[in-house]
Every structure is written in C-alpha cells, then in structure tokens.
C-alpha cells in the first residue's frame, strides 16, 4: 500500500529545520539521527511503498543550505535506485 507524504520546504532555511520537519512529517523512528546518512538508512530500510513529494523549494537559499539541499536530492535519488517501491520527487 502506497503512503504519500507531502513535505513543504517553503519556510525551511537550514539543516536543523529540515530534519525537524522530516521527523514531524515522515514516520521516522525515535532514534532518527537528524542527518542525511540517517535519512538514507530509513528510506532504504523502511521506505517501501513511500511516495515522498518535496515542494516549495526555497528560491534563494543560503549557499551552505543550497549545498545541503543538493546532497538531499542525491541521497534521495540513490535511495530510490536501491528500493523498487520508493518514489521521491522535488517540485519548485
């Protein structure tokens, strides 16, 4: 059964806010480490049937957060390639 999660990034400006949002919107375990490695682990181990849609990406994020968003997109793409039934999309 597919589970759809909409993640609104409109007001997110840094890594900490992003991981708090993910912990609130996704069924992450209590021990979630609030970093991209931990997110990748959850996506590949528990993301079967998930359809995650990130939207309202910041238009002009700070340079360091922009790099972090790029890393987020890469680990999500890698997780999707590892899991047959995981979908993750990003929309402006």
N, C-alpha and C positions, 0 to 999 in steps of 0.2 A: 504494500500500500504506500503510495507516494505521500510524503509530507512536504508541504510548501511553506517556506519561510521567507518573508519579505523583510529585508534589512535596509532601513532608511539611514543613509550616511550624511544627510543634509547638515546637521549641526555638529558633526564629528570633526575635531581638529587635531587630535593626537592619538598616539598608540593606546594610552590608558583608557580614553573614552571609547575607542573602538572595541577593546576587549571587554569592557563593562557592557557595552551594547550587545556584543555577541553572546556573552554569558546570560543576558536577560532574554534575548530573542531565540536562541537555539537551545535545545535540550543537552547542554554540556554537563559533564559530570562535576560533582562538587570539587574534585581535585584538579579541575582545569587550571593549567599553568599560566594563563593570560599571556601567551606569546605565540608566534606563528608555528613553531615546532609542535606545540601542544594542540593547536588548531588542526594542523595536518594530521596528527595522530587520531584525533576524534573523527575527522572527516573520513579517513580511510578505515577506521575500525567500527564506527557506529553510523556512518552517513548513508548506509544502504537505503535507497528509496527517498533520499532527501532531494528537494529541488530548492536551492537557495538562490534568491534573487536580491542582489545588492543594487540599490538605486539611489538617485540624488547624490552621485559622487561630487565631492567638493570641486568647484570650478577652478579655484586658485589656491590649493592647499600650500602650507609652508613647505619649503624644499625638503626637509627631512621627513615630513609626513607623506609627501608625494612619493618619495622613495619607498616608504613603508607600504603604501598602497600598491605600488608596483610589485613588491615582494608578496603581498597578499594575493594579488592576481596570479602570480607564478605558482605559489603553493596550491592555490585552488585548482589551477589547470593541471598540475601534477596529480593532485588527489583525484580529479575527475578521470584522468588517464588510468589510474590504478583501480578505480571502482566502476563496475559496469552500470550500476543503477544510481549514480550520483550526478546531479546536474547543478552547476553553479554558473550564474550569469551576472554580468555587470552592465548597468544602464546609466547613462548620464543623468 
